[in-house]
Amino acid sequence: MKVDIFDFELNKDLIAKQPAEPRDSCRLLDMSEENCIKDRIFTELPDLLEEGDVIVLNDTKVIPARLYGAKRKALVEVTLYRPEDGLSWHAFIKNAKRLHIGDTINFYTNEITPEQSSFQAIVLEKNGEEGVLIRFQTTPEQLADKLEQYGSMPLPPYIKRDKPQNSIWNKYNDKENYQTVYAKHEGAVAAPTAGLHFTPNVFEALEKKGVKKVFLTLHVGAGTFLPVKVDDTKDHKMHTEYGIITQETCNIINKAKANGNRIIAVGTTSLRLLESAGDKNGTLHPFSGDTGIFITPGYKFKIIDYLITNFHLPKSTLFMLVCAVAGIETMKAGYRHAMEQNYHFYSYGDSSILKCINKI
């Protein structure tokens, strides 16, 4: 399938630099009925769901995975995207051409210069488009504290912040804003942004409606931001991400499906893990491991009935996925409506709910 099919023009003024305040006051594009588009507010979500429905949320927690470092006079920007072990990480590095195997990177902040730094990493491998493998010079027990001290939230490239970001967290509050209220298991280097709109008030309203919520964990990688550089989707390689689905979550979802209730995935990350763990009969099984599932139009969904998601980049794997859920022409019409109505796009933007039209 040609990648150009998924292209569209977007006014850059519609790209959100800050989230809605409060977060559940964002807009919700309601496409839960076929051939129907309605403008709502996210707090209206419980009105669209029914007793017995199950919403599935990704409880991964974003780590401060963006680091600024120096090798002598060469400055680099490091975004961690997948751990190799307790201290070795695969990373995308700006200015990586200045690095060689065996080099030491000294990380710094606005308050700590590279010369004063007590946080370093050694370059182990350079792997072209796969990035760079580095190993931190600390202990596994200390690494989380070092990342908290030196790292900043790995915001996507279309949200501009000063460098390094440590001392402006208070100004933009990204450390809190770029994290779901239910984040639990550390390991993501990008937020499951569809979940950013949920608040205790929304959860309370869902509970009163009789909607159940369950959690899975998919540690979102920085590969989610990578552009598709090929002309045909069959030539694109997805980066893998680590996920876990427990037996308890499977039992709740399978029972709901057996009873004719609906499964609503919150975010493309939840959807991808659910579909990775579902069998051809529509039964969900426990999962623990990597998934690199790439969903494009023509895919028949095994588990989900609806998807709650933000608005995605043109020609991205995520826009391809939502086109698979609701149909290419339906999504293009929905995006045209959203742009005409000045919806906010991307990670800090508004939300939508889509009906899945292509199921097993």
N, C-alpha and C positions, 0 to 999 in steps of 0.2 A: 504494500500500500504506500503510495507516494506521500512523503512528509508534507509537501506543499498543500495537501488537502486540509491540513489542520492549521493553516496560517490565517491570521486576521490582523487588522490594524487596530491599535489601541492608543488613545490619547494618553501620553505619559502623566498628565495631570491627574488621571484617575488612579494612579498607583499610590496606595496608602503608605505614608511614612510613619504614622502613629495609629494605634488601634482606637476603636470607639471607646468612649468613656461615659458610663460604665460599659464593660465589654459586651454585655447582653443587649445593649441598645443599638447594635449594628443592624443593618438591613438584611432581610431574608428574602431571596428570590424563590418563590414557591412554584416549583415545576413538578409537584407531586401528583398532578393529574395530567394525562396525556393531552397534548394540544391546548394547554392552558397555562398562562403565566400570570401570577399575581404578586404584587409588591406587599411585603409584610415586614414586621420587626421581629428580631430573633426571639423575643419573649413570647411570641405567638406560636412558637414551635409546638408546645404541648397540645394546642388546639388541633394540630394536624395529625396527631397520633392517637392510637386507640388502646384501650385496656388490653393487656397481654402482649403488646408490641415489646420488642427488645432493642435497645440501643447499645451498640458495641463501641467502646472507647479505648483508645490507645493510651496507657498510663506511663509511657516512657517519660523520662525526665532529661531535659537538655542540660548538657555540661558546658562550661565556658571553654569551648573548643577552638576559639580563634586566638592565636598568639602572634605577637610581634617580636621579631628576633633580629640579631645582627651576627654576621660573620665578618669580623674586622669592620670595614667600612660599608659592606654590602648589607642593606636592610631587606628583610624578607617578611612576608605575611603568611602564616601557617594556619591552615584549617584542617583539623583532624577529621577523618571520616570513617575509619574502621580500625579497631584494635587488632593487633596480631597476637599479643599476649599482654601481661600486666603492665609492661613498660614500653613496648614497641607499638607504634601506630603508623598506619598509612595516612598520608596527608597530601592535600593539594597545597602547593607553595608558589606564591607569586615571587618572581625573580629567582626561580629554582636554577636557572642556567648559571648563576653565580656560585652554586654549591657543588661540591665534589664529595665522593664517598670518603668517609673518615673525618669530614669537617665537623666542627663544633658550632652549634647555634646557641648564642646567649640571648635569652628572652628578657624583655624589658617592659616597663610601664611608664606612665607619665612621671611617676615618683622614683622609679628605680632604673638607672642607666644600665646599658649592657655591661659596663665595667664593674658595676656594683652587684650584678645579678648573681643569685645563688641557684638559678634554674637553667639547666642546659639540656641539649639533646645532641646526639651523634647521628650523622647521616649514614645509613646502612646501605640503601639501594636507591637508584633512580630508575623509574620504570615508565618513562614517557607519559602517555595519557593516564596511566594508572597512578601517577604522582610519585611521591617519595616516601620511603620507609625510614622512620627515625626512631631512635631509642632514647628515652629520657634518662638522665643521670640522677636518679633519685630512687627511693624505694617504692614499691607498689602501694604501701600504706600512706606514704607522703604525697603521692601524685595528685590525689583529689584536692588536697590543701594547696598545692602549688598551682594547679589550674585555677582554683578559686582566687588566688592572689594575683596571678599574672594574666589569666585568660579573660576573654570577654565573650559575650553571647555571639554565636555564629550567625548573625543576621544575613539574609540573602543579599546578593550584590546590588539589588535595585533599591535597598534601603541604605542611604548614605549616612555614615557617622564619621566623626573625627577619629584619628588614629593616635595612639591606642585608645580604646573606649573605656578603660577601667574607671577613670575619674569622672566620666560623664554619665555613668549609670544612673546617678541620682537625678540628673537633668532629664533624661529620656525614660528612665525606669524600665529599660529593656530587660533587665534581669528578672523582673516580675512579669512584665507584659508578654515576653516571649516564652511563657511557660503556662501550661494549663493549670487550673486550680486543683486538678486531681493527679498531677504528675507525681510519680512514686519511685520508679526504678531508673537510676541514672545510667546513661549510655547513649542517648541521642545527641547528634550534632546538628540537628535541625528540628524545629518544633512540629508536632502534628497539628497544623494551624487550624484545621476545622474545629478542633476542640477548644480553641482560645475563647470562643464566645460563651461557653457554658459557665454558669455561676451557681452558687448554692440556691438562689431563688428559682432558677430554671429547673434545677434538679428536684427541688421541693414540689414544683408544679407538675413535673413529670410523674413523680411518685404518687401524688394525689390522683392523677389521671389513671394510675394503674400500669404505667409503663415501667418495665424493668430495665436496669442497666447492668452491664457486665463489662469486664475489662480484659484486654489482652495486652501484650507488650511487643512493639516493634521498634527497635532502636534505629530511628531515621538517620540515614547517612547524608553527607554533603553531596553525594551523587544525585540527589533529588534536584539540585540546582543546575546540573550540567545540561547544556544544550544538546539537541539531537543534531549531529553533524553529517549524517548520511542522507541520501536522497530517498531511500526506501526503508520503511520500518523494519523489514526483515533483516537488515544489516546492522541494526542498532543493538548494542550490548548494554544490558542493565547492570548496575552495580548491585551486589548482594547486600542484604541487611539481615540482622539477627532478630528472630522473633520467638515468642513463647505463647502458646494457648494451653490453658490448664484443662483437665478433665471436667472440673466444675463448670467452667465457661461452656464447654462443649455440651454438657448435659442440659444446661438452661436453654441454649440455642436450639438444640435438637428437639427438645420437648416443645418449645414454642412453635417450631416449624411443623411438628406432628399435629399440633392443635390448630394449625391454620393461621397462626399469628405471624406478624411481619418482622423481619430483621432489618434494622436500620444501621448501616455502618457510618460511624462518625469519622470521616476523613478517608482519603485514598490509602493511607497506611493501614488502617483497620481493614479496609476492603481487600487489599492485596494479601494480607496475612490470612484472612478468612478464606479467600479463594485458593490460597496455597494449601490449606489444610482440609479443604472439602473434597469429597470423593464424587464420582460420576453420578451417584444416586442422591446427592444433596445432603449427605451426612457429614457433619464436622467432626474431625478427630484431633486429639491432642497433638501439639506441635512444639518442637524445640530444635532450632537450627536456622540455617540461612535460607532466604528466599530471594530470587531475582526475577520473579514473575513479571512479565511485560504484557499488559492487557491492551488490546486494540480492537476496533470495531469488528464484529463477527464472533467475538468471544461469547460463549454462553455461560452465564453466571450460575453458580451452584448453591450459593448460600444467601446472598443479600437480596432484599426487595427494594430498598431505598438507600440513597447516599446523601449525607450532609457534607458539603465541601465548599471551600472558598473558590475564587475565580483564578484561573491558571494562565500561564504564559502561552502565547501562540507557538505552535509546533513543538510543544513540550510533551513528554510522556504522560504527564498528568492530564493535559487537555485531551490527548488521545484516549485515556482511560474514561473520562467523563462522557466522551462521544460514544464509547462502547456501551456505557450504562444507558444513556438516554437517546442515542442516535445523533449522527453528525449534523443533520439539518436542524434538528430540534435544539442542539446545543448552540449552533451558530445563531439561530433566532433568539435564544435566551441571552446570549452574550450581546447581541445587537441591542436588545431591549435594555439590558443592564447598563450599557454605555450611554444610551439615549437618556436614561434616568439617573445618570451620574452615580452609579454604584462604585464603591471603592474596590480595587483589585489587589490580588496577591496576598501575601502572608498576613499582613495587618488589615486586610480589606474585609468586605462584607461576605455574607454566607448565602448558600443556596441549598435547596433540598430537591433531589432528582428521583424520579421513578425509574426503576430498572425495567427495560422493555424486552430484554433478550435473555431469557432464563432457560435452563434445561427442562 
